[in-house]
């Protein structure tokens, strides 16, 4: 039996990926596993001399052995004993980190200087060091699980200083990126913030509301630099070299250099690496006069990248990039041909491309968000023509701008038009009824969706009785899902507790919690994005706010202020630390609110509820997380639920607060700092809450909520309710004196 050439590396890529995904979680077993795999591969090679079909298993086991050997070699350097010891001691030390990725709200990836220890640094949100620079600061180390892409989380204490400039090539790329971002700053939003994402993958200026809309409409892949971008760069380089009359070797060399420069410019994210390695392999095949078949090139790229960095095996970005490419290579053609029987050929081809990619990626996307983008295919169909225009014009503006600023500005304005179109399409489809269809989460939901997708493909591409059975199954599935969705929407609306007392809004990685007593409403923190907070308030029918509490002034707690300016009667706040904090309070005052600075012991009422400030003390605490305003809500009459809201207090401040005030048992606790590990288990034992509210984003880089926090809640019998999994959360007094919970998911 002869296996077609295009399939021969597929088992090797799959087994290498599986081996890496498992072994990075238990790196101590990697060496023994690598030896066993190498011996097995050698035995299969010997046996394949007589039984040719065994060459495929030999290739697969050989690829797995290479990945396992890579883990065995690199794992000890990721977590050396001295660094582990420092982390275990809990003491702060002086650190130097070489920046390895873009900075987003003060956090950036890198490696400890002079080592191979990968870290994720959390610094001041205003800090944005260039990639390749060496930064120095004092910080705390916190180890991660072995399978994580970084070995330690590093929390900077105080200022982060530049201790070394980036190498020339990285400095050039930083200058180009910075100039492009500056050139697009004056463009109208949201297209102006989206253009850098489409051109060079920089999404730092994409508003959270637009980011959510892009995900809801299945358009977020457009801001992930991938194969299409690399194809444009390589194609342009080859065309220019050909116009200049360069021979083939020179043309290929120019394309390779252009590809390398592009990777440095856009930064080597997992999707970029996958696309670049595939492009490099294709160029190599052309140079050798060999055909560059898509599936073997993809498989070879996956194997090479997993050998170079086995921790990519658990990267969602890498998985989605590889799966989308596989979907296009394997499904787009057959789906286009099938759709061409009932649609014009051109339309069928255009429709098949996003459909193939979505079918391949959606099972993995379920692990990030347990819902289905029901309008994903039509949204991509409408937005797709604008994407290449925005990408090309934006990239030209990025490259030309530093040399000819007026030309660069003109190109940026031209690129703004298709970028704005894409933003408008995303916003439109995300706002349609049923934009996100409910689906079961977890492995069960993934397996169910995969089975239905297989049935759908058989129904479209199969033949004979299997095709008829698959079509029947798909029809039953569609009818059942439609009925369940309609029934679910009705049940959700009807099932909302009318007398809810606490509501945690789903505002992404941030906090916004409502407290209601009678007709009086208080809002504790504002999230990071006005649009998300405004949508939550509108959904709950809330206009005026009797009380707004700003626990502290981090962006994820006050960034949504625009949504409530002019709607608040009274504002409670802790100590401001920056001029921007003072300006925000002045804006509330100018909009008619009474601003009151509070500290421990201050009290007040919200209709029948009583509030008391447990923290901060009047003196002896610095602004920021340690000075988060912490409130205890108690009842004037039943039925009613008591609560404590902890802001972003860390373990030390929690312990000091508990010792000074003895907060006692409550029904509800607003978990501190989005579920970070910096918690006092003793405080949660004292609170002994029935439910714990956690405001957290589904795609956060912090690992929130941490296993440590979830373990604390489990030990106290507190049920965690998370906005990343449950969406909007309503909590009401139960008829039996207990707690009634409703969630939107």
Secondary structure as the mmCIF struct_conf table of DSSP 4:
data_model
#
loop_
_struct_conf.conf_type_id
_struct_conf.id
_struct_conf.beg_label_comp_id
_struct_conf.beg_label_asym_id
_struct_conf.beg_label_seq_id
_struct_conf.end_label_comp_id
_struct_conf.end_label_asym_id
_struct_conf.end_label_seq_id
HELX_LH_PP_P HELX_LH_PP_P1 UNK A 2 UNK A 4
HELX_RH_3T_P HELX_RH_3T_P1 UNK A 5 UNK A 7
TURN_TY1_P TURN_TY1_P1 UNK A 8 UNK A 9
HELX_RH_AL_P HELX_RH_AL_P1 UNK A 10 UNK A 23
HELX_RH_3T_P HELX_RH_3T_P2 UNK A 24 UNK A 29
HELX_RH_AL_P HELX_RH_AL_P2 UNK A 30 UNK A 48
TURN_TY1_P TURN_TY1_P2 UNK A 49 UNK A 50
TURN_TY1_P TURN_TY1_P3 UNK A 52 UNK A 53
HELX_RH_AL_P HELX_RH_AL_P3 UNK A 54 UNK A 78
BEND BEND1 UNK A 79 UNK A 79
HELX_RH_AL_P HELX_RH_AL_P4 UNK A 81 UNK A 89
TURN_TY1_P TURN_TY1_P4 UNK A 90 UNK A 90
STRN STRN1 UNK A 93 UNK A 99
BEND BEND2 UNK A 101 UNK A 101
STRN STRN2 UNK A 104 UNK A 104
TURN_TY1_P TURN_TY1_P5 UNK A 105 UNK A 106
STRN STRN3 UNK A 107 UNK A 112
TURN_TY1_P TURN_TY1_P6 UNK A 113 UNK A 114
BEND BEND3 UNK A 115 UNK A 115
STRN STRN4 UNK A 118 UNK A 122
TURN_TY1_P TURN_TY1_P7 UNK A 125 UNK A 126
HELX_LH_PP_P HELX_LH_PP_P2 UNK A 129 UNK A 130
TURN_TY1_P TURN_TY1_P8 UNK A 131 UNK A 132
STRN STRN5 UNK A 134 UNK A 143
TURN_TY1_P TURN_TY1_P9 UNK A 146 UNK A 147
BEND BEND4 UNK A 148 UNK A 151
STRN STRN6 UNK A 152 UNK A 164
HELX_LH_PP_P HELX_LH_PP_P3 UNK A 165 UNK A 167
HELX_RH_AL_P HELX_RH_AL_P5 UNK A 168 UNK A 185
TURN_TY1_P TURN_TY1_P10 UNK A 186 UNK A 186
BEND BEND5 UNK A 187 UNK A 187
HELX_LH_PP_P HELX_LH_PP_P4 UNK A 188 UNK A 188
TURN_TY1_P TURN_TY1_P11 UNK A 189 UNK A 190
HELX_RH_AL_P HELX_RH_AL_P6 UNK A 191 UNK A 200
TURN_TY1_P TURN_TY1_P12 UNK A 204 UNK A 205
BEND BEND6 UNK A 206 UNK A 206
HELX_RH_AL_P HELX_RH_AL_P7 UNK A 208 UNK A 216
TURN_TY1_P TURN_TY1_P13 UNK A 217 UNK A 218
HELX_RH_3T_P HELX_RH_3T_P3 UNK A 220 UNK A 223
BEND BEND7 UNK A 224 UNK A 224
HELX_RH_AL_P HELX_RH_AL_P8 UNK A 227 UNK A 243
TURN_TY1_P TURN_TY1_P14 UNK A 244 UNK A 245
HELX_RH_AL_P HELX_RH_AL_P9 UNK A 248 UNK A 266
HELX_RH_AL_P HELX_RH_AL_P10 UNK A 270 UNK A 287
TURN_TY1_P TURN_TY1_P15 UNK A 288 UNK A 289
HELX_RH_AL_P HELX_RH_AL_P11 UNK A 294 UNK A 308
HELX_RH_3T_P HELX_RH_3T_P4 UNK A 310 UNK A 314
HELX_RH_AL_P HELX_RH_AL_P12 UNK A 316 UNK A 330
TURN_TY1_P TURN_TY1_P16 UNK A 331 UNK A 331
HELX_RH_AL_P HELX_RH_AL_P13 UNK A 332 UNK A 339
TURN_TY1_P TURN_TY1_P17 UNK A 340 UNK A 342
BEND BEND8 UNK A 343 UNK A 343
HELX_RH_AL_P HELX_RH_AL_P14 UNK A 345 UNK A 368
BEND BEND9 UNK A 370 UNK A 370
STRN STRN7 UNK A 371 UNK A 373
TURN_TY1_P TURN_TY1_P18 UNK A 374 UNK A 375
HELX_RH_AL_P HELX_RH_AL_P15 UNK A 376 UNK A 401
TURN_TY1_P TURN_TY1_P19 UNK A 402 UNK A 403
HELX_RH_AL_P HELX_RH_AL_P16 UNK A 405 UNK A 430
TURN_TY1_P TURN_TY1_P20 UNK A 431 UNK A 431
BEND BEND10 UNK A 432 UNK A 432
TURN_TY1_P TURN_TY1_P21 UNK A 433 UNK A 434
BEND BEND11 UNK A 435 UNK A 435
STRN STRN8 UNK A 436 UNK A 438
HELX_RH_AL_P HELX_RH_AL_P17 UNK A 442 UNK A 461
HELX_RH_AL_P HELX_RH_AL_P18 UNK A 464 UNK A 495
BEND BEND12 UNK A 496 UNK A 496
TURN_TY1_P TURN_TY1_P22 UNK A 498 UNK A 499
STRN STRN9 UNK A 502 UNK A 504
BEND BEND13 UNK A 508 UNK A 510
STRN STRN10 UNK A 513 UNK A 517
TURN_TY1_P TURN_TY1_P23 UNK A 518 UNK A 519
STRN STRN11 UNK A 520 UNK A 524
BEND BEND14 UNK A 528 UNK A 528
HELX_RH_AL_P HELX_RH_AL_P19 UNK A 530 UNK A 539
TURN_TY1_P TURN_TY1_P24 UNK A 540 UNK A 541
STRN STRN12 UNK A 545 UNK A 545
BEND BEND15 UNK A 546 UNK A 546
STRN STRN13 UNK A 547 UNK A 550
HELX_RH_AL_P HELX_RH_AL_P20 UNK A 555 UNK A 558
TURN_TY1_P TURN_TY1_P25 UNK A 559 UNK A 560
HELX_RH_3T_P HELX_RH_3T_P5 UNK A 561 UNK A 563
TURN_TY1_P TURN_TY1_P26 UNK A 564 UNK A 567
STRN STRN14 UNK A 568 UNK A 568
BEND BEND16 UNK A 569 UNK A 569
STRN STRN15 UNK A 570 UNK A 573
BEND BEND17 UNK A 578 UNK A 578
HELX_RH_AL_P HELX_RH_AL_P21 UNK A 579 UNK A 590
TURN_TY1_P TURN_TY1_P27 UNK A 591 UNK A 592
HELX_LH_PP_P HELX_LH_PP_P5 UNK A 593 UNK A 593
STRN STRN16 UNK A 594 UNK A 597
TURN_TY1_P TURN_TY1_P28 UNK A 600 UNK A 601
STRN STRN17 UNK A 603 UNK A 606
TURN_TY1_P TURN_TY1_P29 UNK A 607 UNK A 608
STRN STRN18 UNK A 609 UNK A 615
BEND BEND18 UNK A 618 UNK A 620
BEND BEND19 UNK A 623 UNK A 624
HELX_RH_3T_P HELX_RH_3T_P6 UNK A 625 UNK A 627
STRN STRN19 UNK A 630 UNK A 635
BEND BEND20 UNK A 636 UNK A 639
STRN STRN20 UNK A 643 UNK A 645
TURN_TY1_P TURN_TY1_P30 UNK A 647 UNK A 648
HELX_RH_AL_P HELX_RH_AL_P22 UNK A 651 UNK A 661
BEND BEND21 UNK A 667 UNK A 667
STRN STRN21 UNK A 668 UNK A 670
HELX_RH_3T_P HELX_RH_3T_P7 UNK A 672 UNK A 675
BEND BEND22 UNK A 677 UNK A 677
HELX_RH_AL_P HELX_RH_AL_P23 UNK A 681 UNK A 687
BEND BEND23 UNK A 690 UNK A 690
STRN STRN22 UNK A 691 UNK A 694
TURN_TY1_P TURN_TY1_P31 UNK A 698 UNK A 699
BEND BEND24 UNK A 701 UNK A 702
HELX_LH_PP_P HELX_LH_PP_P6 UNK A 704 UNK A 704
BEND BEND25 UNK A 705 UNK A 705
HELX_LH_PP_P HELX_LH_PP_P7 UNK A 706 UNK A 706
HELX_RH_AL_P HELX_RH_AL_P24 UNK A 707 UNK A 716
TURN_TY1_P TURN_TY1_P32 UNK A 717 UNK A 717
HELX_LH_PP_P HELX_LH_PP_P8 UNK A 718 UNK A 718
STRN STRN23 UNK A 719 UNK A 722
HELX_RH_AL_P HELX_RH_AL_P25 UNK A 723 UNK A 726
BEND BEND26 UNK A 728 UNK A 728
STRN STRN24 UNK A 729 UNK A 733
TURN_TY1_P TURN_TY1_P33 UNK A 735 UNK A 736
BEND BEND27 UNK A 737 UNK A 738
STRN STRN25 UNK A 739 UNK A 743
#
